[in-house]
Structures are given as C-alpha cells and as structure tokens.
Amino acid sequence: MNLWKGAEPLFPSLDKEGQREAPGRFDRAGHPLGRGGMLTAFLLIFSLLTPAWSKGLQLPAPGPKDTCPVCGMFVSLYPDWVATVLYKDGYAHHFDGAKDLFKYLLNRPKYAPNHAQTDIAAMGVTEYYGVTRIDARSAWYVIGSDTLGPMGHELVPLATQAEAEEFLKDHQGQRIVRFDDVDLKLLETLDHGKFE
C-alpha cells in the first residue's frame, strides 16, 4: 500500500530509490537528506551535545514525599531550586534551595546526627540558567537579587563567574559569594532581607 500516492504536489523531491522525502530535511547545499543523512546529522548533533549534558552532577532526584530537613517543605514541588547532599551510604537529603542546604551543612549535627561531614559523597545545587545540578562547592552564588526562591531571598547558584556577573547585573543582585564565604550570619541576613 502506497501511503504517498496522490501526495505528489506536497512532496515533489525523490531520493535515489524513488521514495518520497518529507519537506524540510535538507543539507547545507539545499539537497534533500535521505534516511542515512538524517541519521548521520542526528548522531553528529547528539555527539556534540553529549559532553555538555554529561557535565551535570548525577544526584538522585527528590521523590514526592521528600521534605527539606530544615524547613519541612516538599522539595519536589520546586525542581528549579533543588539542592542535595548525598552520603557515601546512598542516603540523600534534599532541600528547596541553596540557603537551606547551607543551614543544614552549618548545623549538620542538628539535622543529620547519624552522618558525619566525612560521610558526604557529593553536594549539588540547581544552577539558575541551565536548571541542571552542579557541584555546590564550584557554584557561584548571587545574593540580594529580585529573584526569590521558595523560602524567599536566596543564594542563586550559577555555573560560572561570567553567568554570576550577568545575573547580578540583570536581576539587581547585591553581591557574589562562593561556597566558603557562606556562614550563619550571612544566612540570617538573607532571611531578614539584608545583603551586607
């Protein structure tokens, strides 16, 4: 059965085997791509993009019942803000933003008395522009911006210094901080809307 019969005006080009080609599948020279050409193009594009996708930190996603150990909110409701601490034993704590992640880390015995700092295998935050997980230690954080997280004023994670500077400018941020700059005083001022 020929499904293309009667569709000649819609698909005027033919490939080498006389098969009809769908419109819009052309190479740079304007020649129609056959099935092999489409596959080649797809594989080339996929291979070029794979390294970019693989840069994201591989951490478990929060389930629908996972709550932030700091504030008690359901984390999966805020996928653009998820932060995670993964322990070597496979246990993970999820947070609804970097601010609660830091509160947890700076007072870990209160929130995770059965885990030591040395038990942590990975820590990730969701970076703002790509909405992918990146290492919390390598992230650049903007504070005092017009972008609020689930818990109000937030440390907005970004992947690079250039992105942090762009975000700071575009979103009226006050300051860029790194992982080791964050302390309880900074978190307290964020909770009160102050960005000293």
C-alpha positions as CSV (number, residue, x, y, z in Angstrom):
1,M,0.0,0.0,0.0
2,N,1.5,3.3,-1.0
3,L,0.6,6.0,1.6
4,W,2.2,8.7,-0.6
5,K,0.0,8.1,-3.6
6,G,-1.8,11.3,-4.6
7,A,0.6,13.4,-2.4
8,E,2.9,14.3,-5.3
9,P,2.2,18.1,-5.1
10,L,3.2,18.1,-1.4
11,F,6.4,16.2,-1.8
12,P,8.0,16.9,-5.2
13,S,11.5,15.6,-4.4
14,L,12.6,12.0,-4.7
15,D,15.6,10.2,-3.3
16,K,17.8,7.7,-5.2
17,E,15.3,4.8,-4.6
18,G,12.4,6.9,-5.9
19,Q,11.0,7.3,-2.4
20,R,9.3,10.5,-1.4
21,E,11.1,12.8,1.0
22,A,9.3,14.9,3.6
23,P,9.8,18.7,3.2
24,G,12.4,20.4,5.4
25,R,15.0,17.7,5.5
26,F,17.9,19.3,3.6
27,D,21.6,19.5,3.9
28,R,23.5,22.8,3.8
29,A,23.6,22.8,0.0
30,G,19.8,22.5,-0.2
31,H,19.8,18.9,-1.3
32,P,17.2,16.6,0.4
33,L,18.6,14.3,3.0
34,G,17.9,10.6,2.7
35,R,17.4,8.3,5.7
36,G,21.2,7.8,6.1
37,G,21.7,11.6,6.0
38,M,19.2,12.2,8.7
39,L,20.7,9.6,10.9
40,T,24.2,11.0,10.4
41,A,23.0,14.5,11.2
42,F,21.3,13.3,14.3
43,L,24.3,11.3,15.5
44,L,26.6,14.3,14.8
45,I,24.4,16.7,16.8
46,F,23.9,14.2,19.6
47,S,27.7,13.5,19.9
48,L,28.4,17.2,20.1
49,L,25.9,17.9,22.8
50,T,26.6,14.8,24.9
51,P,29.7,16.4,26.6
52,A,27.5,19.4,27.7
53,W,24.8,17.2,29.1
54,S,27.3,15.0,30.9
55,K,28.7,17.9,32.9
56,G,25.7,17.9,35.2
57,L,26.2,16.3,38.6
58,Q,24.5,13.0,38.9
59,L,22.4,13.0,42.1
60,P,19.1,11.3,42.9
61,A,16.0,13.4,42.4
62,P,13.7,14.1,45.3
63,G,10.6,11.9,45.5
64,P,7.1,13.4,46.0
65,K,7.3,12.7,49.8
66,D,10.9,14.0,50.3
67,T,10.8,17.1,52.6
68,C,13.5,19.6,53.3
69,P,15.1,18.7,56.7
70,V,15.5,22.4,57.5
71,C,12.0,23.9,56.7
72,G,9.8,20.9,56.1
73,M,8.6,21.8,52.6
74,F,8.1,19.2,49.9
75,V,11.2,19.6,47.8
76,S,9.9,18.0,44.5
77,L,7.4,20.9,44.2
78,Y,10.4,23.2,43.4
79,P,12.6,21.4,40.8
80,D,14.3,24.6,39.7
81,W,15.7,25.1,43.2
82,V,16.6,21.6,44.4
83,A,19.8,21.1,46.3
84,T,21.0,17.7,47.5
85,V,23.5,16.2,49.9
86,L,24.4,12.6,49.0
87,Y,26.1,10.4,51.6
88,K,28.5,7.5,50.8
89,D,25.9,5.1,52.2
90,G,23.5,6.2,49.4
91,Y,21.3,8.3,51.7
92,A,20.3,11.7,50.4
93,H,18.9,14.8,51.9
94,H,17.1,17.2,49.5
95,F,16.5,20.9,50.0
96,D,14.2,23.5,48.4
97,G,17.1,25.9,47.8
98,A,20.8,26.5,48.4
99,K,20.0,28.6,51.5
100,D,18.6,25.6,53.4
101,L,21.4,23.4,52.1
102,F,23.9,25.8,53.8
103,K,21.8,26.0,57.0
104,Y,21.9,22.2,57.1
105,L,25.7,22.0,56.4
106,L,26.5,24.6,59.0
107,N,24.4,22.8,61.6
108,R,24.6,19.3,60.3
109,P,24.6,17.5,63.8
110,K,21.1,19.0,64.4
111,Y,19.7,17.8,61.0
112,A,21.7,14.6,60.4
113,P,23.1,13.3,63.7
114,N,23.8,9.9,62.2
115,H,26.1,11.2,59.5
116,A,29.5,12.9,59.7
117,Q,30.9,15.5,57.4
118,T,33.3,13.0,56.1
119,D,30.4,10.7,55.1
120,I,29.3,13.2,52.4
121,A,30.0,11.9,48.9
122,A,28.5,14.8,46.9
123,M,26.7,18.1,47.3
124,G,24.7,19.7,44.4
125,V,22.7,22.7,43.7
126,T,20.5,23.5,40.7
127,E,22.1,26.2,38.7
128,Y,19.8,29.0,37.5
129,Y,20.2,29.3,33.8
130,G,20.6,25.6,32.7
131,V,18.4,24.2,35.5
132,T,21.0,21.4,35.9
133,R,22.7,20.1,39.0
134,I,26.2,21.3,39.6
135,D,28.7,20.8,42.4
136,A,27.8,23.1,45.3
137,R,31.4,23.9,46.0
138,S,32.1,25.1,42.5
139,A,29.0,27.2,42.1
140,W,28.9,31.0,42.2
141,Y,26.1,32.4,44.3
142,V,24.3,35.7,43.9
143,I,22.6,37.2,46.9
144,G,20.2,40.2,47.1
145,S,18.6,39.8,43.7
146,D,15.0,40.3,42.7
147,T,14.7,36.5,42.1
148,L,13.2,34.8,45.1
149,G,13.3,31.1,45.9
150,P,10.7,29.0,47.7
151,M,12.0,30.4,51.1
152,G,12.3,34.0,50.0
153,H,15.7,35.6,49.5
154,E,18.0,33.0,48.2
155,L,21.6,32.2,47.2
156,V,21.0,31.9,43.5
157,P,23.5,29.3,42.2
158,L,25.2,29.8,38.8
159,A,27.8,27.7,37.0
160,T,30.4,30.3,36.1
161,Q,31.7,33.7,37.3
162,A,30.5,35.2,34.0
163,E,27.0,33.9,34.5
164,A,27.0,35.2,38.1
165,E,28.1,38.6,37.0
166,E,25.4,38.7,34.2
167,F,22.8,37.5,36.7
168,L,23.9,40.1,39.3
169,K,23.5,42.9,36.7
170,D,20.2,41.6,35.2
171,H,18.5,40.9,38.5
172,Q,19.7,43.7,40.7
173,G,21.9,41.4,42.8
174,Q,23.9,42.8,45.6
175,R,26.9,40.5,45.8
176,I,28.5,37.3,44.5
177,V,29.7,34.8,47.1
178,R,31.4,31.4,46.9
179,F,30.8,28.3,48.9
180,D,33.3,29.0,51.6
181,D,32.0,32.6,52.0
182,V,28.7,31.4,53.4
183,D,28.2,31.4,57.1
184,L,25.3,31.5,59.6
185,K,25.4,35.3,59.8
186,L,25.0,35.6,56.0
187,L,22.1,33.2,56.0
188,E,20.4,35.2,58.9
189,T,20.8,38.4,57.0
190,L,19.3,36.8,53.9
191,D,16.3,35.6,56.0
192,H,15.8,39.2,57.0
193,G,16.2,40.7,53.5
194,K,19.6,42.3,54.3
195,F,22.5,41.8,52.0
196,E,25.6,43.4,53.7
